Amino acid sequence: MDYIQLRSLLEPLVTALKDTGTHPMLPALCEEIGLPAPPADGSKRERITSSFDNVTDADLPTIARKLIARHPPNATTRNQIQDILWSDGAYPSIPKRYRRDVARMLNCEGLYIDARKFDELLERLWILDPDDWVNFFGGKPKGLRADIQQHVHVNPEDWPAETLFDQLGAYDASDQRFGLFLEGLASADVRPDESAQRHFVACVNEVLCVCGAELRETGLNGGYPVFSMVSLRAATRGRPKNLIFASPSKPDLRFRDALDNDVEIVTNADEVLVYDRPIGNDGLRWNDLQQWWSDKEQIFEPMYAKRSSYERLKTSLPQNSPPQSLLFRAFFEGFRTAVPTLPALLPELWLHWDPRTVKERGPDALLRFRMDFLLLLPQGVRVVIEVDGKHHYADAAGNADVQRYAQMVSADRELKLAGYEVFRFGAAELQAPTAKEDVKAFFDTLFKRYGVSTSRAS
């Protein structure tokens, strides 16, 4: 992310806030968008400039998002800021050639059902008129906004979809902006008819799948499906239905209602957790997990819920694996205040569950039945982290065991083919003096790869 350019774009916007309130209002204005408290002395410009000068680079993205939401700039500046924020994004790449193919496909499918919501989508994502102020005072629409009204709404035969895409700048836009555009076109706002939504998605996916992407159903909104752009190369196809985790021993489970996939813990309910809430396109974050824990345990004080959920997860870690415990602690210590909006690091998660024992099934049944850690990242990405002790590659006597190692790499291949990303730490790595710094560096790189912001919560 280009922090220098981002700071340059934000500075005049922040300075302009001096005109939105009086001297006594400045502290509240600063707090509203995440700025530190301004000094008590000086002019309003000097006070707010001093506050902005004290902002670290890591906090700039949070301030930018709040500023866009609460004090929106003109569309040109907004898009420049958004493109910087999205520069490390995880949206799949859609080359220009395939964007043109999507546009051609829309010539037969239609751009929208609800014209007003279609126009609102265009306003949110594109620069329709550099002179936005004209419209605020009731002036006649100019520029691209007027052209769209004339050639898309009044005389739709004038512009094929390829022309509209070209005029919007869709062919050269960032992958995230283009992806958000297609998500918007597939939404129930623009297409308030489920069959029309699904038909549109099926047609567009014929093109997208060629370049390794698709619009995938990831949730519901008002009873209508929600579709999100995901990569076919990095994500699994299904959505998690139950997460069975934080249990160092095999849980005793049964289906209370198999039709609804309703899982019941039969015995020792305090030894296993089952997260059964919907997991959307943002993945599962710590604040989602904390809210679930708070509701489950009826803990209404946020700080206590945060501490108790952390302690509950920590107690599930194997007592005979200090390296695994170190990785868990290093995650929290490394990210601290950013943790709530980061993906939850779920320990001791059951990938497979079989009511029969290994003795009954045979030694080769469900070789990878439990993961050391799992993260559910945005866009359906699932990351497995394993901490390898001697038992991963040696027998009970400590001698190299080629069969055991072969089983491990075979299970890894199955996971990767199923769409999981698998990363391994050697136990010796996590016993080195630099272990915590190494863990932090790994997660920094991992999150950057998948477009997960590590700045503080917005």
Legacy VTK file of the C-alpha trace (Angstrom):
# vtk DataFile Version 3.0
C-alpha trace
ASCII
DATASET POLYDATA
POINTS 458 float
0.000 0.000 0.000
1.272 3.443 -0.938
1.050 5.222 2.423
2.737 8.370 1.112
0.114 8.859 -1.603
-2.701 7.925 0.784
-1.535 10.521 3.312
-1.290 13.125 0.554
-4.890 12.473 -0.524
-6.257 12.482 3.015
-4.508 15.598 4.275
-6.676 18.226 2.478
-9.835 16.288 3.336
-8.935 16.168 7.014
-7.921 19.832 7.044
-11.266 20.783 5.488
-13.064 19.343 8.528
-12.088 22.517 10.403
-14.967 24.236 8.638
-17.564 21.721 9.827
-17.508 22.733 13.474
-16.346 25.079 16.186
-13.215 24.863 18.343
-15.012 22.874 21.072
-16.287 20.398 18.451
-12.846 19.532 17.060
-12.072 16.697 19.545
-15.343 14.946 18.645
-14.710 15.438 14.913
-11.248 13.910 15.274
-12.543 10.993 17.327
-15.276 10.321 14.760
-12.751 9.393 12.068
-10.060 7.898 14.316
-7.702 10.871 14.655
-5.850 11.458 17.929
-7.105 14.272 20.142
-6.013 17.677 18.810
-3.939 20.066 20.949
-5.865 22.640 22.963
-4.107 25.690 21.528
-3.833 27.189 18.054
-6.211 27.869 15.181
-8.631 25.168 14.040
-6.382 24.448 11.049
-3.301 24.167 13.264
-5.051 21.917 15.752
-6.472 19.474 13.213
-3.250 19.468 11.172
-1.284 18.612 14.315
-3.674 15.761 15.023
-3.281 14.353 11.505
0.514 14.693 11.632
0.532 12.336 14.627
-1.270 9.555 12.742
0.887 6.501 12.009
0.899 4.855 8.581
-0.759 1.762 10.069
-3.776 3.849 11.126
-4.228 5.646 7.794
-6.445 2.958 6.171
-8.899 3.017 9.073
-9.113 6.818 8.944
-9.572 6.727 5.161
-12.496 4.295 5.383
-14.240 6.320 8.071
-13.661 9.569 6.193
-15.157 8.169 2.977
-18.191 6.862 4.858
-18.886 9.918 7.010
-17.487 12.849 5.024
-17.443 11.591 1.409
-15.168 13.495 -0.989
-15.857 13.897 -4.706
-15.933 10.720 -6.769
-12.467 11.202 -8.268
-10.759 11.534 -4.888
-12.894 8.753 -3.438
-11.823 6.347 -6.164
-8.163 7.279 -5.796
-8.335 6.554 -2.075
-10.262 3.320 -2.569
-7.815 2.024 -5.164
-4.936 2.546 -2.721
-6.863 0.789 0.044
-7.654 -2.067 -2.327
-4.131 -2.386 -3.731
-3.392 -5.354 -1.465
-6.843 -6.829 -2.045
-7.652 -10.467 -2.599
-10.100 -10.109 -5.501
-9.206 -12.450 -8.368
-7.617 -10.978 -11.459
-9.965 -10.510 -14.438
-7.902 -9.537 -17.519
-9.267 -6.951 -19.930
-10.074 -9.559 -22.584
-12.493 -11.375 -20.248
-14.029 -8.117 -19.047
-14.935 -7.401 -22.676
-16.410 -10.890 -22.995
-18.558 -10.257 -19.913
-19.781 -6.983 -21.446
-20.710 -8.752 -24.694
-22.621 -11.345 -22.681
-24.679 -8.558 -21.090
-25.898 -7.366 -24.489
-28.232 -10.360 -24.446
-28.943 -10.473 -20.700
-29.698 -6.843 -19.871
-27.897 -4.604 -17.420
-30.593 -4.234 -14.770
-34.190 -4.590 -13.696
-34.348 -1.689 -11.238
-33.006 1.421 -13.019
-32.768 3.546 -9.866
-30.663 0.983 -8.003
-28.537 0.528 -11.108
-27.796 4.261 -11.129
-26.960 4.150 -7.409
-24.488 1.323 -8.107
-22.802 3.396 -10.793
-22.602 6.399 -8.423
-20.903 4.274 -5.731
-18.204 2.867 -7.979
-17.530 5.130 -10.931
-16.747 8.761 -11.744
-19.819 9.950 -13.588
-19.203 13.685 -13.554
-16.083 15.549 -12.366
-18.336 18.537 -11.600
-20.447 16.759 -8.990
-21.338 20.066 -7.322
-23.521 21.038 -10.304
-26.032 18.336 -9.426
-26.150 19.281 -5.750
-27.627 22.659 -6.706
-30.210 21.273 -9.095
-28.187 21.882 -12.242
-28.756 19.897 -15.389
-26.746 16.616 -15.404
-23.599 16.798 -17.468
-20.856 14.504 -18.648
-21.119 10.748 -18.366
-24.135 10.884 -16.069
-26.124 12.678 -18.777
-24.836 10.307 -21.471
-25.963 7.277 -19.460
-29.408 8.774 -19.006
-29.670 9.392 -22.762
-27.982 6.302 -24.232
-28.654 3.592 -21.629
-32.032 4.501 -20.131
-33.896 6.567 -22.741
-32.422 4.975 -25.882
-30.861 1.667 -24.734
-30.170 0.629 -28.316
-27.607 3.463 -28.595
-24.946 1.918 -26.357
-24.112 -1.765 -26.174
-22.750 -2.896 -22.801
-19.190 -2.769 -24.198
-19.573 0.982 -24.731
-20.901 1.565 -21.225
-18.040 -0.467 -19.717
-15.563 1.537 -21.761
-17.077 4.882 -20.741
-17.063 3.879 -17.065
-13.424 2.782 -17.229
-14.344 -0.774 -16.273
-11.763 -2.379 -18.566
-8.850 -0.688 -16.789
-10.284 -0.495 -13.256
-8.778 -2.367 -10.337
-9.828 -5.999 -9.925
-11.755 -5.152 -6.756
-13.712 -2.316 -8.373
-14.606 -4.529 -11.332
-15.511 -7.381 -8.996
-17.734 -5.107 -6.895
-19.410 -3.918 -10.100
-20.350 -7.463 -11.103
-21.453 -8.265 -7.544
-23.686 -5.187 -7.688
-25.152 -6.186 -11.046
-25.957 -9.606 -9.558
-27.517 -8.136 -6.403
-31.184 -8.222 -5.515
-31.185 -4.415 -5.507
-30.389 -4.231 -9.203
-32.149 -7.537 -10.014
-35.052 -7.957 -7.541
-35.903 -11.400 -8.869
-34.036 -14.508 -7.716
-34.372 -16.378 -11.008
-33.005 -13.321 -12.857
-30.106 -13.136 -10.394
-29.204 -16.763 -10.891
-29.526 -16.556 -14.672
-27.238 -13.518 -14.763
-24.649 -15.229 -12.544
-24.703 -18.422 -14.619
-24.077 -16.451 -17.818
-21.285 -14.312 -16.393
-19.604 -17.325 -14.791
-19.218 -18.932 -18.206
-16.660 -16.211 -18.922
-15.178 -15.786 -15.453
-14.380 -19.466 -14.933
-11.965 -19.364 -17.877
-9.722 -16.975 -15.941
-10.120 -18.766 -12.600
-12.932 -16.796 -10.948
-16.669 -16.967 -10.372
-19.589 -15.237 -8.737
-20.507 -17.560 -5.875
-23.496 -17.547 -3.554
-22.157 -16.606 -0.116
-25.216 -15.640 1.900
-28.723 -14.222 2.014
-30.003 -10.656 2.281
-33.707 -10.098 2.728
-34.409 -13.596 1.442
-32.425 -13.061 -1.778
-29.078 -14.742 -2.510
-25.903 -12.695 -2.217
-23.156 -13.376 -4.772
-19.469 -12.585 -4.236
-16.486 -12.701 -6.561
-14.084 -15.468 -5.539
-11.049 -17.184 -6.969
-11.450 -20.773 -8.114
-7.760 -21.341 -7.472
-7.694 -20.388 -3.823
-11.088 -21.167 -2.350
-13.226 -24.186 -1.602
-16.663 -24.428 -3.134
-18.829 -25.032 -0.087
-19.648 -22.824 2.874
-18.784 -24.051 6.384
-21.854 -25.342 8.207
-20.395 -26.426 11.543
-16.988 -25.729 13.065
-16.142 -28.310 15.688
-13.044 -27.119 17.502
-11.143 -26.512 20.746
-11.360 -30.189 21.667
-8.083 -32.065 22.253
-9.920 -35.401 22.439
-12.408 -36.940 20.066
-15.820 -35.361 20.706
-18.928 -37.444 21.287
-21.397 -36.053 18.766
-24.604 -36.982 17.041
-26.999 -35.361 14.597
-30.065 -34.064 16.447
-31.623 -33.183 13.083
-29.765 -34.541 10.045
-31.935 -32.553 7.620
-30.787 -29.275 9.171
-27.264 -30.509 9.939
-28.001 -29.820 13.628
-25.173 -31.230 15.751
-25.595 -32.187 19.404
-22.748 -32.740 21.887
-23.730 -35.918 23.713
-21.238 -35.931 26.593
-18.581 -33.571 27.973
-20.061 -30.514 26.301
-17.524 -28.325 28.067
-14.699 -30.008 26.156
-15.790 -29.088 22.627
-17.072 -25.977 20.873
-19.404 -25.981 17.863
-19.685 -22.695 15.962
-22.916 -22.987 13.990
-23.560 -19.443 12.780
-23.468 -18.511 9.071
-20.011 -17.589 7.785
-20.137 -15.033 5.011
-17.720 -13.726 2.438
-15.613 -11.938 5.073
-14.668 -15.236 6.685
-14.713 -15.781 10.450
-13.134 -12.962 12.424
-12.234 -12.757 16.099
-15.026 -10.299 16.829
-17.530 -12.730 15.223
-16.227 -15.533 17.425
-16.256 -13.324 20.512
-19.859 -12.266 19.891
-20.878 -15.916 19.487
-19.060 -16.808 22.714
-20.641 -13.870 24.535
-24.141 -14.949 23.464
-23.473 -18.614 24.173
-22.094 -18.015 27.663
-24.354 -15.036 28.433
-21.366 -12.754 29.050
-22.401 -9.167 28.499
-19.209 -7.336 29.427
-17.065 -7.192 26.230
-13.648 -7.260 27.905
-14.568 -10.255 30.035
-16.002 -12.049 26.994
-12.764 -11.350 25.123
-10.559 -12.684 27.916
-12.672 -15.735 28.675
-12.935 -16.794 25.027
-9.155 -16.512 24.672
-8.597 -18.580 27.824
-11.089 -21.215 26.657
-9.274 -21.655 23.355
-5.879 -21.696 25.045
-6.915 -24.533 27.376
-7.706 -26.730 24.365
-4.093 -26.682 23.151
-2.168 -29.906 23.783
-0.186 -29.733 27.012
2.620 -31.715 25.395
3.128 -29.169 22.591
4.704 -25.928 23.871
5.503 -24.872 20.256
1.793 -24.953 19.380
0.998 -22.819 22.426
3.740 -20.370 21.496
2.304 -19.894 18.001
-1.122 -19.172 19.496
0.240 -16.633 21.991
2.533 -15.016 19.410
-0.459 -14.289 17.179
-2.206 -12.297 19.911
0.915 -10.554 21.152
1.975 -9.623 17.634
-1.267 -8.002 16.502
-2.808 -6.812 19.781
-5.381 -4.099 19.009
-5.842 -5.314 15.416
-6.917 -8.809 16.548
-10.722 -8.234 16.635
-10.974 -7.660 12.868
-8.486 -10.375 11.919
-9.436 -13.969 11.014
-9.921 -16.142 14.085
-7.131 -18.648 14.718
-9.174 -21.742 15.593
-7.236 -24.441 17.463
-7.804 -28.199 17.417
-10.432 -28.209 14.695
-11.972 -31.461 13.487
-11.907 -31.816 9.728
-13.435 -35.303 9.677
-15.521 -36.955 12.330
-16.319 -40.640 12.348
-18.444 -42.307 15.045
-16.334 -45.447 14.696
-12.801 -45.866 15.983
-9.648 -46.253 13.904
-9.587 -49.881 15.030
-13.031 -50.418 13.514
-12.331 -48.467 10.307
-8.747 -49.535 9.742
-5.450 -47.633 10.157
-5.771 -45.708 6.879
-9.186 -44.219 7.614
-9.370 -40.435 7.914
-5.640 -39.863 8.249
-6.049 -36.105 8.640
-8.972 -35.910 11.011
-7.912 -32.901 13.089
-6.091 -29.649 12.289
-3.770 -27.811 14.667
-5.172 -24.461 13.505
-7.633 -23.217 10.881
-8.322 -19.690 9.613
-11.327 -18.825 7.455
-10.256 -15.824 5.383
-12.307 -13.588 3.082
-13.402 -14.907 -0.308
-13.769 -18.483 1.001
-10.038 -19.055 1.554
-9.291 -21.714 4.170
-5.824 -21.838 5.700
-4.547 -24.787 7.723
-1.511 -24.369 9.982
0.259 -27.433 11.337
2.999 -27.617 13.953
5.169 -30.661 13.251
6.766 -32.532 16.103
8.707 -35.778 15.798
5.520 -37.842 15.610
4.941 -36.438 12.122
8.011 -38.121 10.682
9.399 -40.561 13.296
8.189 -43.650 15.138
7.816 -43.999 18.898
11.514 -44.789 19.238
12.494 -41.578 17.455
13.636 -43.273 14.245
12.750 -41.849 10.836
9.514 -43.404 9.598
9.080 -43.064 5.830
5.565 -44.488 5.919
4.421 -41.974 8.492
5.905 -39.123 6.451
4.289 -40.464 3.267
0.897 -40.514 4.973
1.350 -36.913 6.064
2.230 -35.568 2.612
-0.586 -37.613 1.072
-3.075 -36.016 3.468
-1.616 -32.593 2.594
-2.232 -33.207 -1.091
-5.851 -34.135 -0.408
-6.372 -30.951 1.574
-4.814 -28.780 -1.126
-6.865 -30.420 -3.857
-9.957 -29.759 -1.741
-9.083 -26.061 -1.774
-7.227 -25.612 1.528
-3.919 -23.795 1.866
-1.565 -25.757 4.140
1.407 -24.234 5.971
3.712 -26.111 8.317
5.974 -25.023 11.161
8.646 -27.313 12.500
8.496 -27.523 16.286
12.173 -26.559 16.413
11.356 -23.263 14.630
8.960 -22.355 17.414
11.580 -22.994 20.076
14.139 -20.601 18.581
14.838 -17.204 20.242
13.206 -15.400 17.290
10.100 -17.612 17.223
7.536 -14.926 18.086
8.979 -12.482 15.557
8.982 -15.247 12.931
5.334 -16.081 13.630
4.343 -12.415 13.337
6.251 -12.069 10.051
4.507 -15.174 8.679
1.032 -13.873 9.468
1.897 -10.414 8.121
2.872 -11.996 4.797
-0.104 -14.364 4.787
-2.623 -11.595 5.407
-1.034 -9.337 2.812
-1.236 -12.140 0.257
-4.970 -12.501 0.798
-5.765 -8.817 1.218
-6.538 -8.915 4.949
-5.907 -5.538 6.565
-3.889 -5.658 9.792
-4.644 -2.049 10.721
-6.723 -1.408 13.800
-10.458 -1.953 13.773
-12.489 0.690 11.969
LINES 1 459
458 0 1 2 3 4 5 6 7 8 9 10 11 12 13 14 15 16 17 18 19 20 21 22 23 24 25 26 27 28 29 30 31 32 33 34 35 36 37 38 39 40 41 42 43 44 45 46 47 48 49 50 51 52 53 54 55 56 57 58 59 60 61 62 63 64 65 66 67 68 69 70 71 72 73 74 75 76 77 78 79 80 81 82 83 84 85 86 87 88 89 90 91 92 93 94 95 96 97 98 99 100 101 102 103 104 105 106 107 108 109 110 111 112 113 114 115 116 117 118 119 120 121 122 123 124 125 126 127 128 129 130 131 132 133 134 135 136 137 138 139 140 141 142 143 144 145 146 147 148 149 150 151 152 153 154 155 156 157 158 159 160 161 162 163 164 165 166 167 168 169 170 171 172 173 174 175 176 177 178 179 180 181 182 183 184 185 186 187 188 189 190 191 192 193 194 195 196 197 198 199 200 201 202 203 204 205 206 207 208 209 210 211 212 213 214 215 216 217 218 219 220 221 222 223 224 225 226 227 228 229 230 231 232 233 234 235 236 237 238 239 240 241 242 243 244 245 246 247 248 249 250 251 252 253 254 255 256 257 258 259 260 261 262 263 264 265 266 267 268 269 270 271 272 273 274 275 276 277 278 279 280 281 282 283 284 285 286 287 288 289 290 291 292 293 294 295 296 297 298 299 300 301 302 303 304 305 306 307 308 309 310 311 312 313 314 315 316 317 318 319 320 321 322 323 324 325 326 327 328 329 330 331 332 333 334 335 336 337 338 339 340 341 342 343 344 345 346 347 348 349 350 351 352 353 354 355 356 357 358 359 360 361 362 363 364 365 366 367 368 369 370 371 372 373 374 375 376 377 378 379 380 381 382 383 384 385 386 387 388 389 390 391 392 393 394 395 396 397 398 399 400 401 402 403 404 405 406 407 408 409 410 411 412 413 414 415 416 417 418 419 420 421 422 423 424 425 426 427 428 429 430 431 432 433 434 435 436 437 438 439 440 441 442 443 444 445 446 447 448 449 450 451 452 453 454 455 456 457
